[in-house]
């Protein structure tokens, strides 16, 4: 009975809390990675839109440059 009590204490004090902490950390890391992916996608979309605008501006020739 004494051995079972020691095993129970070890499980409740060390192993289960360590498991909970590691699973919480993994969940938070996944959330952060998802947020970073979303931010990168938004930044890439904004950059693509700016590049399209730059390409349109470069096709236009000012009157002063036609000499």
N, CA, C and O atoms as CSV, one atom per row, in Angstrom:
chain,resi,resn,atom,element,x,y,z
A,1,UNK,N,N,0.821,-1.194,0.000
A,1,UNK,CA,C,0.000,0.000,0.000
A,1,UNK,C,C,0.867,1.261,0.000
A,1,UNK,O,O,0.541,2.262,-0.638
A,2,UNK,N,N,1.968,1.184,0.726
A,2,UNK,CA,C,2.874,2.326,0.823
A,2,UNK,C,C,3.493,2.646,-0.539
A,2,UNK,O,O,3.635,3.814,-0.901
A,3,UNK,N,N,3.859,1.611,-1.288
A,3,UNK,CA,C,4.464,1.786,-2.612
A,3,UNK,C,C,3.467,2.405,-3.579
A,3,UNK,O,O,3.831,3.255,-4.391
A,4,UNK,N,N,2.228,1.988,-3.495
A,4,UNK,CA,C,1.184,2.549,-4.362
A,4,UNK,C,C,0.992,4.028,-4.048
A,4,UNK,O,O,0.793,4.825,-4.964
A,5,UNK,N,N,1.046,4.405,-2.802
A,5,UNK,CA,C,0.931,5.814,-2.424
A,5,UNK,C,C,2.078,6.636,-2.956
A,5,UNK,O,O,1.872,7.767,-3.396
A,6,UNK,N,N,3.277,6.100,-2.929
A,6,UNK,CA,C,4.449,6.824,-3.459
A,6,UNK,C,C,4.323,6.995,-4.975
A,6,UNK,O,O,4.598,8.068,-5.513
A,7,UNK,N,N,3.915,5.953,-5.637
A,7,UNK,CA,C,3.729,6.039,-7.097
A,7,UNK,C,C,2.646,7.050,-7.438
A,7,UNK,O,O,2.803,7.822,-8.383
A,8,UNK,N,N,1.571,7.060,-6.700
A,8,UNK,CA,C,0.478,8.003,-6.923
A,8,UNK,C,C,0.970,9.439,-6.735
A,8,UNK,O,O,0.647,10.314,-7.539
A,9,UNK,N,N,1.751,9.688,-5.678
A,9,UNK,CA,C,2.280,11.036,-5.435
A,9,UNK,C,C,3.219,11.481,-6.549
A,9,UNK,O,O,3.163,12.624,-7.003
A,10,UNK,N,N,4.071,10.576,-6.979
A,10,UNK,CA,C,5.005,10.920,-8.063
A,10,UNK,C,C,4.239,11.278,-9.324
A,10,UNK,O,O,4.570,12.252,-9.999
A,11,UNK,N,N,3.224,10.502,-9.642
A,11,UNK,CA,C,2.423,10.791,-10.831
A,11,UNK,C,C,1.740,12.147,-10.723
A,11,UNK,O,O,1.792,12.944,-11.660
A,12,UNK,N,N,1.103,12.415,-9.591
A,12,UNK,CA,C,0.355,13.652,-9.440
A,12,UNK,C,C,1.234,14.882,-9.277
A,12,UNK,O,O,0.838,15.970,-9.692
A,13,UNK,N,N,2.399,14.745,-8.693
A,13,UNK,CA,C,3.236,15.913,-8.429
A,13,UNK,C,C,4.199,16.232,-9.566
A,13,UNK,O,O,4.558,17.396,-9.741
A,14,UNK,N,N,4.626,15.252,-10.337
A,14,UNK,CA,C,5.668,15.496,-11.324
A,14,UNK,C,C,5.265,15.163,-12.754
A,14,UNK,O,O,5.395,15.998,-13.649
A,15,UNK,N,N,4.784,13.962,-12.966
A,15,UNK,CA,C,4.578,13.503,-14.338
A,15,UNK,C,C,3.363,14.167,-14.985
A,15,UNK,O,O,3.475,14.682,-16.098
A,16,UNK,N,N,2.230,14.171,-14.334
A,16,UNK,CA,C,1.038,14.788,-14.920
A,16,UNK,C,C,1.197,16.303,-15.120
A,16,UNK,O,O,0.824,16.799,-16.184
A,17,UNK,N,N,1.727,17.058,-14.159
A,17,UNK,CA,C,1.936,18.482,-14.421
A,17,UNK,C,C,2.922,18.738,-15.570
A,17,UNK,O,O,2.728,19.667,-16.354
A,18,UNK,N,N,3.966,17.928,-15.671
A,18,UNK,CA,C,4.915,18.092,-16.772
A,18,UNK,C,C,4.231,17.817,-18.106
A,18,UNK,O,O,4.488,18.511,-19.090
A,19,UNK,N,N,3.373,16.824,-18.146
A,19,UNK,CA,C,2.638,16.524,-19.369
A,19,UNK,C,C,1.710,17.675,-19.740
A,19,UNK,O,O,1.631,18.055,-20.908
A,20,UNK,N,N,1.014,18.230,-18.762
A,20,UNK,CA,C,0.101,19.348,-19.020
A,20,UNK,C,C,0.862,20.568,-19.532
A,20,UNK,O,O,0.431,21.228,-20.477
A,21,UNK,N,N,1.987,20.857,-18.902
A,21,UNK,CA,C,2.781,22.015,-19.322
A,21,UNK,C,C,3.281,21.833,-20.747
A,21,UNK,O,O,3.205,22.762,-21.551
A,22,UNK,N,N,3.781,20.669,-21.065
A,22,UNK,CA,C,4.303,20.434,-22.411
A,22,UNK,C,C,3.191,20.519,-23.461
A,22,UNK,O,O,3.414,21.038,-24.555
A,23,UNK,N,N,2.015,20.020,-23.140
A,23,UNK,CA,C,0.923,20.118,-24.109
A,23,UNK,C,C,0.462,21.560,-24.275
A,23,UNK,O,O,0.115,21.970,-25.382
A,24,UNK,N,N,0.451,22.339,-23.188
A,24,UNK,CA,C,0.096,23.758,-23.294
A,24,UNK,C,C,1.117,24.518,-24.123
A,24,UNK,O,O,0.750,25.355,-24.948
A,25,UNK,N,N,2.376,24.237,-23.913
A,25,UNK,CA,C,3.432,24.906,-24.681
A,25,UNK,C,C,3.305,24.570,-26.158
A,25,UNK,O,O,3.437,25.455,-27.003
A,26,UNK,N,N,3.053,23.323,-26.482
A,26,UNK,CA,C,2.891,22.929,-27.882
A,26,UNK,C,C,1.695,23.634,-28.517
A,26,UNK,O,O,1.773,24.069,-29.666
A,27,UNK,N,N,0.600,23.749,-27.786
A,27,UNK,CA,C,-0.572,24.453,-28.309
A,27,UNK,C,C,-0.261,25.918,-28.575
A,27,UNK,O,O,-0.643,26.455,-29.615
A,28,UNK,N,N,0.422,26.561,-27.654
A,28,UNK,CA,C,0.781,27.977,-27.842
A,28,UNK,C,C,1.721,28.167,-29.022
A,28,UNK,O,O,1.584,29.126,-29.781
A,29,UNK,N,N,2.677,27.255,-29.179
A,29,UNK,CA,C,3.595,27.354,-30.314
A,29,UNK,C,C,2.853,27.208,-31.630
A,29,UNK,O,O,3.152,27.917,-32.591
A,30,UNK,N,N,1.896,26.303,-31.687
A,30,UNK,CA,C,1.101,26.149,-32.912
A,30,UNK,C,C,0.313,27.420,-33.212
A,30,UNK,O,O,0.226,27.846,-34.364
A,31,UNK,N,N,-0.256,28.021,-32.177
A,31,UNK,CA,C,-0.999,29.267,-32.371
A,31,UNK,C,C,-0.089,30.363,-32.906
A,31,UNK,O,O,-0.461,31.096,-33.822
A,32,UNK,N,N,1.097,30.470,-32.336
A,32,UNK,CA,C,2.035,31.492,-32.795
A,32,UNK,C,C,2.461,31.245,-34.238
A,32,UNK,O,O,2.574,32.189,-35.020
A,33,UNK,N,N,2.695,29.994,-34.595
A,33,UNK,CA,C,3.070,29.675,-35.965
A,33,UNK,C,C,1.949,30.016,-36.936
A,33,UNK,O,O,2.205,30.539,-38.021
A,34,UNK,N,N,0.719,29.726,-36.558
A,34,UNK,CA,C,-0.425,30.070,-37.406
A,34,UNK,C,C,-0.534,31.579,-37.589
A,34,UNK,O,O,-0.795,32.056,-38.693
A,35,UNK,N,N,-0.334,32.327,-36.511
A,35,UNK,CA,C,-0.382,33.783,-36.604
A,35,UNK,C,C,0.724,34.307,-37.508
A,35,UNK,O,O,0.501,35.227,-38.295
A,36,UNK,N,N,1.907,33.732,-37.402
A,36,UNK,CA,C,3.017,34.164,-38.256
A,36,UNK,C,C,2.726,33.868,-39.725
A,36,UNK,O,O,3.032,34.682,-40.597
A,37,UNK,N,N,2.141,32.714,-39.998
A,37,UNK,CA,C,1.786,32.386,-41.383
A,37,UNK,C,C,0.774,33.383,-41.934
A,37,UNK,O,O,0.899,33.832,-43.073
A,38,UNK,N,N,-0.219,33.729,-41.136
A,38,UNK,CA,C,-1.224,34.699,-41.573
A,38,UNK,C,C,-0.590,36.060,-41.835
A,38,UNK,O,O,-0.915,36.721,-42.821
A,39,UNK,N,N,0.306,36.474,-40.959
A,39,UNK,CA,C,0.968,37.757,-41.145
A,39,UNK,C,C,1.831,37.753,-42.402
A,39,UNK,O,O,1.869,38.747,-43.127
A,40,UNK,N,N,2.527,36.644,-42.668
A,40,UNK,CA,C,3.341,36.546,-43.871
A,40,UNK,C,C,2.477,36.592,-45.125
A,40,UNK,O,O,2.840,37.233,-46.111
A,41,UNK,N,N,1.339,35.914,-45.087
A,41,UNK,CA,C,0.448,35.929,-46.243
A,41,UNK,C,C,-0.073,37.333,-46.508
A,41,UNK,O,O,-0.131,37.766,-47.659
A,42,UNK,N,N,-0.454,38.048,-45.453
A,42,UNK,CA,C,-0.934,39.416,-45.623
A,42,UNK,C,C,0.164,40.314,-46.162
A,42,UNK,O,O,-0.087,41.152,-47.028
A,43,UNK,N,N,1.388,40.146,-45.652
A,43,UNK,CA,C,2.508,40.954,-46.123
A,43,UNK,C,C,2.814,40.645,-47.580
A,43,UNK,O,O,3.098,41.556,-48.356
A,44,UNK,N,N,2.761,39.381,-47.961
A,44,UNK,CA,C,3.019,39.007,-49.355
A,44,UNK,C,C,1.950,39.571,-50.279
A,44,UNK,O,O,2.256,40.016,-51.385
A,45,UNK,N,N,0.698,39.555,-49.833
A,45,UNK,CA,C,-0.367,40.121,-50.652
A,45,UNK,C,C,-0.177,41.619,-50.825
A,45,UNK,O,O,-0.380,42.149,-51.916
A,46,UNK,N,N,0.212,42.305,-49.753
A,46,UNK,CA,C,0.438,43.742,-49.837
A,46,UNK,C,C,1.619,44.034,-50.759
A,46,UNK,O,O,1.562,44.977,-51.547
A,47,UNK,N,N,2.677,43.250,-50.674
A,47,UNK,CA,C,3.840,43.445,-51.542
A,47,UNK,C,C,3.491,43.194,-53.000
A,47,UNK,O,O,3.943,43.921,-53.885
A,48,UNK,N,N,2.688,42.167,-53.252
A,48,UNK,CA,C,2.286,41.880,-54.630
A,48,UNK,C,C,1.456,43.016,-55.204
A,48,UNK,O,O,1.616,43.367,-56.373
A,49,UNK,N,N,0.580,43.591,-54.406
A,49,UNK,CA,C,-0.225,44.706,-54.874
A,49,UNK,C,C,0.644,45.922,-55.156
A,49,UNK,O,O,0.408,46.636,-56.130
A,50,UNK,N,N,1.638,46.165,-54.322
A,50,UNK,CA,C,2.535,47.295,-54.548
A,50,UNK,C,C,3.382,47.072,-55.793
A,50,UNK,O,O,3.639,48.017,-56.539
A,51,UNK,N,N,3.820,45.837,-56.032
A,51,UNK,CA,C,4.616,45.539,-57.223
A,51,UNK,C,C,3.793,45.768,-58.483
A,51,UNK,O,O,4.304,46.280,-59.479
A,52,UNK,N,N,2.518,45.388,-58.439
A,52,UNK,CA,C,1.658,45.609,-59.598
A,52,UNK,C,C,1.514,47.100,-59.879
A,52,UNK,O,O,1.521,47.514,-61.038
A,53,UNK,N,N,1.385,47.900,-58.845
A,53,UNK,CA,C,1.278,49.341,-59.021
A,53,UNK,C,C,2.566,49.914,-59.578
A,53,UNK,O,O,2.528,50.808,-60.423
A,54,UNK,N,N,3.703,49.420,-59.122
A,54,UNK,CA,C,4.987,49.913,-59.608
A,54,UNK,C,C,5.150,49.572,-61.072
A,54,UNK,O,O,5.643,50.401,-61.838
A,55,UNK,N,N,4.760,48.399,-61.482
A,55,UNK,CA,C,4.871,48.010,-62.879
A,55,UNK,C,C,4.011,48.899,-63.764
A,55,UNK,O,O,4.425,49.225,-64.876
A,56,UNK,N,N,2.872,49.288,-63.329
A,56,UNK,CA,C,2.005,50.170,-64.103
A,56,UNK,C,C,2.619,51.561,-64.218
A,56,UNK,O,O,2.546,52.193,-65.271
A,57,UNK,N,N,3.214,52.025,-63.148
A,57,UNK,CA,C,3.836,53.345,-63.186
A,57,UNK,C,C,5.063,53.352,-64.087
A,57,UNK,O,O,5.334,54.365,-64.733
A,58,UNK,N,N,5.800,52.277,-64.150
A,58,UNK,CA,C,7.012,52.241,-64.962
A,58,UNK,C,C,6.681,52.182,-66.456
A,58,UNK,O,O,7.527,52.551,-67.271
A,59,UNK,N,N,5.492,51.735,-66.843
A,59,UNK,CA,C,5.103,51.695,-68.249
A,59,UNK,C,C,4.776,53.084,-68.788
A,59,UNK,O,O,4.849,53.319,-69.994
A,60,UNK,N,N,4.423,53.985,-67.912
A,60,UNK,CA,C,4.056,55.335,-68.330
A,60,UNK,C,C,5.312,56.152,-68.562
A,60,UNK,O,O,6.224,56.147,-67.735
A,61,UNK,N,N,5.363,56.846,-69.675
A,61,UNK,CA,C,6.509,57.699,-69.987
A,61,UNK,C,C,6.060,59.148,-69.867
A,61,UNK,O,O,5.077,59.549,-70.490
A,62,UNK,N,N,6.763,59.921,-69.082
A,62,UNK,CA,C,6.440,61.338,-68.938
A,62,UNK,C,C,6.756,62.081,-70.227
A,62,UNK,O,O,7.583,61.654,-71.033
A,63,UNK,N,N,6.080,63.192,-70.393
A,63,UNK,CA,C,6.259,64.001,-71.584
A,63,UNK,C,C,7.702,64.508,-71.671
A,63,UNK,O,O,8.262,64.594,-72.764
A,64,UNK,N,N,8.289,64.834,-70.557
A,64,UNK,CA,C,9.641,65.386,-70.546
A,64,UNK,C,C,10.681,64.335,-70.949
A,64,UNK,O,O,11.754,64.700,-71.429
A,65,UNK,N,N,10.403,63.083,-70.774
A,65,UNK,CA,C,11.380,62.050,-71.096
A,65,UNK,C,C,11.398,61.705,-72.579
A,65,UNK,O,O,12.301,60.990,-73.015
A,66,UNK,N,N,10.456,62.176,-73.364
A,66,UNK,CA,C,10.340,61.801,-74.777
A,66,UNK,C,C,11.201,62.699,-75.668
A,66,UNK,O,O,10.885,62.759,-76.856
A,67,UNK,N,N,12.137,63.326,-75.284
A,67,UNK,CA,C,12.902,64.239,-76.150
A,67,UNK,C,C,13.840,63.537,-77.067
A,67,UNK,O,O,14.541,64.182,-77.846
